Amino acid sequence: MQLAIVTGVTAVATGFFLAPLSDELDNQAMDRALAIAQTTATRPGLADKLRDPAGPTPDGPVERDAERVRKATGAGYVVVMDRRGIRWSHPEPDRVGRHVSTDPTRALAGHEVRHIDDGTLGRSARGKVPLRDEEGRVVGAVSVGIAYGGVRDRLIGEVPELLAYAGGALGLGVLAALLISRRLQKQTHDLAFSDISALLDEREAMLHGIREGVVALDSRGRLRLVNDEAQRLLGLRPEDAGRPLGDVLGPGRTADVLAGHVTGGDLLTVREGRVLVANRMPTGDGGAVVTLRDRTELEELGRELDGSRGLIDALRAQDHDHANRMHILLGLLELGLHDEAVHYLSEAVGARRTTAEEVTERVRDPLLAALLVGKATVAAERGVALRFAPAPPLPNRLVDPREVATVVGNLVDNALDAASGSADPWVTVELRTTPDASAPESSGEIPTHAPEPGVEPSRPAGTGPAREGTGLLLRVSDSGPGIPPDRRELVFSEGWSTKEPPAHRRRGLGLALVRRLAERHGGTARVDRAPTGGARFTVHLPQALRPPEAD
């Protein structure tokens, strides 16, 4: 195809060049004939010689002058005529004295004429000018002709050179076509056009049919391809293809992972509440292909499994504790200490009931209350006191109880882990509504010291019950070692953790999910130092509750 195109273009270009070349050679011949005629007409004394009484003769002075000019210039003929159109000179002497074969009217009328015409000597390029005497009167004319065969020979003589140039250009074009063909074959792995078309169709079907996200980037970091699953996972649109990655995703870990600023395999990132696993493979042109897998459900199942294991451990410990209590009760009964047995049994049952009642009084949402009861049981078996800061009851108006439960569960789990290794471990949870969309600053509502079991710290004087609103403020404090100031932002990064990951999943996603959920609701998540020295996490969700009138 390339050779056919190069050959065709060369042939057309050569034809376009030859067509005007013929006209140009004709014009050059006519101009030359006219110039010779003009020079001859201005020769001194030529006009006076036309008044010779002997008239035109084959050996007259006019004939001799004309022949000298013809031989000196190489013209085909130089004819001098009088006003009657009678020749006074001609290359063939026997034609002297005869009337010219072409119309001399325009030249004898004082006009210069150039054209190509047929005459007694054949076809020629001609130039005719008037011959004037010293007073400027037209006394005749001079006609000069250049044989057209010479013009044609010149044209033919130019053709070989032109063809040589065309052949050289064609040779270069053929060489370039061969080199390009070899390069294309190498780049396309020697595939035919039909094979490439089939591969493209298969690629489109595969990319848009698989359940993994695929993002292709060029060497400048622009989106080259985003399949349907990647659009869903990253929240992109088909028209985002061709835009820079940073403009589409914005700053953050997800953009850094896709751009290759974070290296490694199976990199974790959180995008709009989804936990994604990314793998990046560079391509030969400087770009990259990134595959994305959605691990949100797997992470949720892993967390549920951790919770189930914690509850199983707690139930196992409770079973041992229950057996011990039964043994104590049996011993008291066998010893006849019936009053002591009744007192012991009432105390054991009342402690469990008190915890559940305390939670349900403070939290009216059943899902969140059940979560906190379970966490209280786990905390008790781990030897950690789970306490609740004084606050008005949280109404049953949560917009999305599951997401709030996710935030509370992650923060309480982390607090229990941090407090487990401390002396006199405790975790304090505060849940309260906020009347406006702004997150209130810490105002001493969380005690600076651990309260005694069953005793709530007093509220500052003059502090009445908070107005109910649509915002939710959550604070979780612990008695652990706390978090250094230089790591308080790092703890919210995906994949960062100080704990060893379990076999079934990875660490470092809980706090990242907490911040993502808070930001998705227009809120904030931050950590600072608790008054007792441990860590205090504060999450504000401005629109977590429905308005009171919506109940």
Buried (B, 14 or more C-beta within 10 A) or exposed (E): EBEEEBBEEBEEBBEEEBEEBBEEBBEBBBEBBBBBBBBBBEBEEBBEBBEEEEEBBBEBBBBEBBBEBBEEBEBBBBBBBBBEBBBBBBBEEEBBBEEBBBEBEBBBEEEBBBBBBEBBBEBBBBBBBBBBBEEEEBBBBBBBBBBBEBBBEBBEEBEEEBEEBBEEBBEEBBEEBEEEEEEEEEEEEEBEEEEEEEEEEEEEEEBEEEEBBBBBBBEEBBBBBBBBBBBEBBEBEEEBBEBBBBEBBEEBBBBBBBBEEBEEEEBBBBBEEBBBBBBBEEEEEEBBBBBBBBBBEBBBBBBEEBBEEBBEEBEEBBEEBEEEBEEBBEEBEEEEEEEBBEEBBEEBEEEBEEBBEBBBEBBBBEBBBBBBBBBBBBBBBBEBBBBBBBBBBBBBBBBEBEBBBBBBBBBBBBBBBBBBEBEEBBBBBBBBBBEEEEBBEEEEBBBEEBBEEEEEBEEEEEEEEBEBBBBBBBBBBBBBEBBEEEEBEEBBBBBBBEEEEEEEBBBBBBBBBBBBBBEEBEBBBBBBBBEBEBBBBBBBBBBBBBEEEEE
